[in-house]
């Protein structure tokens, strides 16, 4: 497939709801998707379920499959208690070269602002919850929380875009930027510096979190989540970025993705490139009642 020239603006009004929020009102979320299209045409999806703070927060990562990318069936569930953590956030699902599968899980350290990333391997996506997790990106409880990884294996090279939250200011741990890393096996990572940050005075000044990256015609193309203030935490909008090198992305100045009716949040966009051309996007959007649904959208090749 020829490399994409650009990434399209998401259109949530044209999207279908894949998973509804597990409850009504603020704090109930279904989202944080990570989608993979297998060689046999099966869509695989990993996503996070959350309840309001005090009621379990991120209580599960779900693994599901679909023949059409719209109607999914659950095949496995990874529970928060299995990772000795307070909450789970966005997972990252990867099909390994030997045919096995790996999911990277974002885990909140109990009674702290710290996050780490664990990896779980299995021969089949339905068996991931039975495997023993390994911490692959520990962060630092005093310096940096790390979560929401985007992991890609492209032409034999492992790439990582990792959301980082500095912990030096306890009242401002929502600040975020994205670091880039490489690996020989997807387990042992070398972080190579910052790939993307927010821009002062702009809609993303409080932070920039890479949501997905694909090779493009002239380098690398990315969706990212941004916010302008602490009050917009968990209600980010979506922008695009690009770069000739995967570790140095330059953000476009405009918002391309907001929730339905052009309001509220749209975040965690995951890209599936279709063999016949076009894309299928998966993302999380806010409803009018404050809950978040997981949606999917087909983007034809001409858009």
N, C-alpha and C positions, 0 to 999 in steps of 0.2 A: 504494500500500500504506500503510495507517495506520502511524503511528510506533509502534515497540515500547515497551511499558511498562517492560520490564526485560530483562536478558540472562539466559538460563538457565545453570544450573550444568552444565558439561560432564560427560558420562558415558562415560569411555573404555571401560568394559566393553561398551558398546553400539556402539562405533566399529569401523570396518574399517580395516585397515592398507592405506594407499595405496602407500607406499614403505618398504621395509625398510631398516634401516641397512646401509651398504656393507661391514660387517664385524661380527664378534662382539666384545663387550667394551667397556669404557669408552673414550670418545673417538671412536667410530664413530657418526656422526649422519646421519640423513636428517630434515630438518625446516625450521624457519624459513619456513613457507608463507605465500604471498600469493595469494589466490584471487579470480578475477573471473568473473562469469556474463555472457556476451555476450548481445546481443539475440536471437540465433538459437538460444539454449538451450545453447550450448557452454560448458563449464567450462574456464577457463584457470587454470593453476597454475604459479607460480614457487616454487622451493624450493632449499635449500642442502644440499650433500653435504660431509661432513667426515671426515677420518681423524685419528688421534691426533697430538698435537704431534710434529714431527720427521718425519712421514710425509705432509706436504702440508697438514695442517689443513683449512681450508675450501677445497677444491680446485675446486669447480664450483657454479654456479647453473644449474639445469635449468628449461626451459620445457616444459610438457606440456599436453595437452588431453584432454577427456573428454566423452562425451555424457550420462553419468549421474552424474558427480561422484565415482565410486569407481574405475573402471578407466581409467587414464590412459596415453597414449602420449607418449613424448618427441618433441618437434619441434625442439628446439635446446638447445645447451649452451654456456654462457659459462664459460671457463676462467680460473683465477686468473692464469696467466701473461699473459693478454691485458690485464690491468689493472695490471701492474707492482706487484704487492703480495704480501704474505706469506700472506694468507688472505682468503677471501670469507665474509661472514655473510649475514644474512637479506636477500633482495631485496624490492622492492615493485613490483608490476605494475599498470599503469594503462592503460585504454583511453581514448585522447584523443578530443576532440569531433570532429575531422576524420576519424576512423576509423583513424588510425595508433595505434601502441602505444609505450609507454615502460616501461623497467624501471630502477629505482634500485638500485644495487649498492653494498653496504658493503665497503670495501677497507681492509685493514690495511697501514699504512706499514711497509716492511721495517726490522727491527732497532729497533723502538720500540713504545710502547703506544698510538700514535696511530692513529685511524681517520678515514676520509673517506667521502663518498658521491658516486659518479659516476652519471650518467644516460646511457642509451642509447636512441635512437629508431629505429623501423623501421616500414615499412608493414604488416608482418605479424609476429606473434610468432616465426615460424620463421626470421626474418632478423635478429634482434637481435644475435646474435654477430658479424655481419658489419659492424656499424656502429661508428663511432668514439665512444668514451666522452668525456663532458664532466664535469669536476668541478663539482658544483653546491653541495655543502656541505663546505667544506674543513676545518672545525674549526680547531684550532691545535695544532701539535706540542708546544708547551710548556704549554698551558693546558687543552685540552679535546679528547677523542676523541669523534667523532659517528658513529653507525651505526644500523642497524635502523629506517629511517624507515617511518612509516605516512603515506601520501599519499592524500588524497581530493579529488575535484573534485565539489562539491555546489552545485547551482544557480548554476554559473558561477564559484564561488569556490574557489580552491585552499587546502587546509588541510594542515598538516604537524605530526606529532608525532614528535619526534626524540629518540632515546636518547643521553644525554650522560654521558660518564665523565670526571670531573675528574682531571687529571694532576699536581696539586700534591704528592701523596704517592705516590712510586713504588711503595710496597708495598701501596697501597690503591686501585689503578686500577679495581678491580671495582665500586666505588661507582657508583651511577647514579641519574639522574633524567630526567624527560621535559620537553623544551622544546616550545613551540608556535610555529608560524610561518605566514605567509601569502605568497602570490605571485600575480602577474598571469599567469604562464605556466608555472609548475611548474619553472622553471629558476633564476630569480632570486628568492631567498627573503629575507624579513625575519623574523628571529626576535623574538618579542614577549614573551619571558619564560617562566618555568617553569609548566607545566600540571599536573604531578603529581610528588610526592615521597613517599618512604617516611615512616612515622610512628615516632618513637622508642618503643622498648619493645614494638613489635608485630612480627608475622611478616614485614613488609616493610621493616623499619627500615634495612636495608643498601641498599635501592634499589627503585625502581619504574619499570618500562619499559612504556609503553603498547604493547599488541599489536594492537589494532584499535579503531576508533571508528565508530559509526553514529548518524545523527540518530534521536532517540527522540520519544515523544509529548510529553515535557516538556522537551526539550533535547537533550543528547548522552549516549550510553551507550558505555562502553568496557570491554574486557577489558585487564588489565595483568598483567605478570609481576613478582613480588616475591621477595625473599629476606631472611633475618634475619641472615646472617653471611657472611663471606668464603668459608667452607667450602661454602656452598650455591651458589657461582658455577657457572652452567651447569645447575643443578638447581632452577630456580625453580618456584614454584607460581603459580596464577592467581587473581586477584581481579577485582572489578568496581568501576567508578567511574562517576560521572555529574556533569553540570553543565549549567546553563542557557547557559553560554558555552563554546565549544570549547577556549579557552585556560585555563580554570579548572575542573579536574575534582576532585571530592571522592571519595576512596576509601571503599568500604564496609569495615567492620572485619574481615570474615571471609574465609577462603579458600573459593573455590567450585570450584577445579579442582586435582586431584592426579592422579598416574599411576594405572594399573590397580591394583586391590586397595586403593585409597586411600593408596598409598605413592608415594614418589619424585616425579618432576617432571612437570608438564604446563605447557607454555609456548607462546608465539608463536601464540595463537589468532587465526585469520582467519575473518571472518564473511561468508557469502553469504546475502542475503535472497532467498527464492524467490518467484516471481511468484504461485504458488498459495497462498502463506502458508507459514509455517515457515521454518526456517533450515537451512543446511548449514554445519557448523563443520569447520575443518581445524586441527590442532594437532600439536605434537611431544611425545611422551611417552617416558619412560625405561623400558627393559625390565629384567628381573631381572638380566641379565648386565652391565648398565651401558650398553649401546648405546641409541640413540634411534631410534624409528620415527616416521614421519609417518602420522597417522590422520585419518579423516574420520567425522563423525557427523551423521545426519539428526535434526533436532529438529522434531517436528510443531507445528502452530500452537497446540495446546492446552497445551503444556508451559511 
